[in-house]
Amino acid sequence: MSTSFINNSDQKGEKSPFNHPIKGRGTANNMAGRFAITLVEVDENDEAIALLETSSPKTEVRHERAKSIISRNSSPDIPFRMSVNPYKGCEHGCVYCFARPTHAYLDLSPGLDFETKLVAKTNAPFLFEEELAHPNYRCEPIALGINTDAYQPIEKLLKITRQLLAIALAHHQPISLITKSTLILRDLDLLTQMAEKKLIHVAISVTTLNNDLKRILEPRTASGKTRLQVIKTLREAGIPVSVLVAPVIPFINDNELEEIVAACAEVGAQSINYIMLRLPHEVAPLFSDWLHQHYPERAEHVLQRIMDMRDGKLYNSQFGKRMTGEGIFADLINQRFHVARRKYGLDDNRLSYLDCRHFAVPPKEGDQMALF
């Protein structure tokens, strides 16, 4: 694996008085990851230095030549077996992102580094085409952009996701993808062709319709109102669209649950599901830090309710429970959601199936790359 740069801590688990919010970033905390090889400590008595370190962090993008691109999993909680992720890290800066801990494997912080030091797998299209053409490959739906958003801002320039979709279309390879970005509308030409062949499902993540909350929770994402418009545009183009309300956070956005379901139904979404807040590894202290910064009066109450739904812990990774939680409060949210979903007819039965029957490896000299 080779990499090249093209652009331009806190103690693990502890809140720092220097972690002032940074406009446009999900966290100012650059805590060391659990596998950290190096650790940089700032003089705790010099607040000026600490503020300078995080006052205006720029986004850096590193090019990586990956060794493989299709990942496989056997988790019973996930409705797909294969996935492709063109990027590591995500500039959207969602403070709750369950993928943040993966940056620890790069000796980078799951905190600020995750949203400012990104990795682009620039050979992903080549690998994807190569792996689809392998004699042992057996077609089944592939999930695109699951760990980090395939349509985050750097995709506008690099177009890796667009290339992957073009290759999937040429091979008649079914794709499901999830995003919270308007950039997906750039690829309507490909998506409509895939929809005609039953090769695409799109899921739009809608976390909140409150812009004030969105700005601090998911700072570099589209507003909830804009995401509703994306759903409407995709549906008008004949593209199957579901919605994922994720994450549901007690005392932060759970009060919006019914409103979100109703709004998504109104713009044509075909189904909807939800995921309770997950706080694996470094996400727990990062989210706790965020709560104490933005909601100090209710921070401990939120954390206690999370533990009420996670067997007395901030996170329980047990299959069958990690997505929904357990206990009376988790059951209440689950009941509210299903009542609203039934009321607006947003069940999974309205989604068309993904068709694997026509998968084929096109001639090597195919013209799919002419789309760029």
Sequence and secondary structure as in RCSB ss.txt:
>XXXX:A:sequence
MSTSFINNSDQKGEKSPFNHPIKGRGTANNMAGRFAITLVEVDENDEAIALLETSSPKTEVRHERAKSIISRNSS
PDIPFRMSVNPYKGCEHGCVYCFARPTHAYLDLSPGLDFETKLVAKTNAPFLFEEELAHPNYRCEPIALGINTDA
YQPIEKLLKITRQLLAIALAHHQPISLITKSTLILRDLDLLTQMAEKKLIHVAISVTTLNNDLKRILEPRTASGK
TRLQVIKTLREAGIPVSVLVAPVIPFINDNELEEIVAACAEVGAQSINYIMLRLPHEVAPLFSDWLHQHYPERAE
HVLQRIMDMRDGKLYNSQFGKRMTGEGIFADLINQRFHVARRKYGLDDNRLSYLDCRHFAVPPKEGDQMALF
>XXXX:A:secstr
  EEE      TT   TT    TT S       TT S      TT HHHHHHHHSS   EEEEE  S  EEE   
TTSS SEEE  EES TT  TT TTGGGGGGGTS TTHHHHHEEEEETTHHHHHHHHHTSTT     EEESSSS T
TSTTHHHH HHHHHHHHHHHHT  EEEEE  GGGGGGHHHHHHHHHTT EEEEEE   S HHHHHHHSTTS  HH
HHHHHHHHHHHTT  EEEEEEEE TTTTGGGHHHHHHHHHHTT  EEEEEE    TTHHHHHHHHHHHH TTTHH
HHHHHHHHTTTTSS    TTTTTT  SHHHHHHHHHHHHHHHHHT  GGGS     TT     TT  GGGG 
